[in-house]
Amino acid sequence: MSPGSSEPGRAGSGADPARLLAHVRGDVQGVGFRWWTRARALELGLDGAARNLPDGRVEVTAQGPRAACAELLGLLQAPDGAEAARRRPGAVRGVAAQWLAPRELPGGFVEL
């Protein structure tokens, strides 16, 4: 699958486990974006983390049912001003996403 694609690289049920790695660019640091991402991930029952990167992006790792990961990715990618992004802090200018094989992660979702 190519970076930035929102579709999994293989067919499968939405209940299949998956791990999403997304890099979000824009005005996403210092505005509550990681907190918002954590809240959405927990609502979706996902494990993982959101962390600030030195280049100004936020890295999001989320793992759980493929459908829930895809829903979180949709919220991250929603255009500013869209209903899905209505309460999302900051301004997202782009999201590069990769679908990876699940791995052992601590439970819960944290801000790093």
C-alpha positions in Angstrom: 0.0 0.0 0.0 1.3 3.5 -0.8 1.8 6.1 2.0 -1.2 8.4 2.3 -3.7 5.7 1.2 -6.6 5.2 3.4 -7.4 1.7 2.3 -5.9 -1.5 3.7 -3.5 -3.3 1.4 -5.3 -6.5 1.6 -8.9 -7.7 1.7 -10.3 -8.8 5.0 -13.0 -8.4 7.5 -13.4 -5.2 9.5 -12.9 -7.3 12.6 -9.4 -8.5 11.5 -6.7 -7.0 13.7 -4.6 -4.3 12.1 -2.1 -1.6 13.0 -2.3 1.8 11.6 0.8 4.1 11.5 -0.2 7.7 10.5 1.9 10.9 10.2 -0.3 14.0 10.5 1.1 17.3 9.3 -0.2 20.8 9.7 -0.8 22.9 12.8 -1.1 19.8 15.1 1.3 20.5 18.0 0.5 22.5 21.0 -3.3 22.7 20.2 -4.7 19.5 21.9 -4.5 17.4 18.8 -2.9 14.4 20.6 -5.5 14.6 23.4 -8.3 14.6 20.8 -6.7 11.7 18.9 -6.4 9.7 22.2 -10.1 10.4 23.0 -11.3 9.2 19.6 -9.0 6.1 19.7 -10.4 5.1 23.1 -14.0 5.6 21.9 -13.1 3.2 19.1 -11.5 0.7 21.5 -8.0 1.1 20.0 -4.6 0.7 21.6 -1.6 2.8 20.7 -0.1 6.2 21.0 0.1 9.7 19.6 3.4 11.5 19.8 4.9 14.8 18.6 7.8 14.6 16.2 10.6 17.1 16.0 9.6 18.2 12.5 6.1 19.4 13.7 4.1 16.3 12.7 2.2 14.0 15.0 2.7 10.3 14.7 -0.3 8.1 15.5 0.0 4.4 16.0 -3.3 2.6 16.5 -4.1 -1.1 16.7 -7.3 -3.0 17.0 -10.1 -4.1 14.6 -9.3 -2.9 11.1 -12.7 -1.1 10.8 -12.0 0.9 13.9 -8.5 1.8 12.7 -10.0 2.9 9.4 -12.6 5.0 11.2 -9.9 6.8 13.2 -7.9 7.4 9.9 -11.0 8.9 8.4 -11.3 11.3 11.3 -7.7 12.2 11.0 -8.0 12.8 7.2 -11.4 14.7 7.3 -11.0 18.1 5.7 -11.0 21.0 8.1 -14.5 22.3 8.4 -16.1 18.9 7.6 -18.5 17.6 10.2 -16.1 14.8 11.1 -13.4 17.3 11.9 -15.7 19.9 13.5 -14.2 19.6 16.9 -10.7 18.5 15.9 -8.1 21.0 17.2 -5.5 22.5 15.0 -5.4 22.3 11.2 -4.5 19.1 9.3 -2.8 19.6 6.0 -2.1 16.0 5.2 -2.0 12.5 6.5 0.4 9.8 5.3 -0.8 6.3 6.4 0.6 2.8 6.4 -1.2 -0.4 7.3 1.1 -2.8 9.2 0.9 -6.2 10.8 -0.4 -6.1 14.4 2.3 -6.5 17.1 2.4 -6.7 20.9 1.4 -3.2 22.3 0.6 -2.2 25.9 -3.1 -1.8 26.4 -4.8 1.6 26.2 -3.9 4.7 24.2 -1.4 7.2 25.4 -0.1 10.7 24.5 3.7 10.7 24.3 
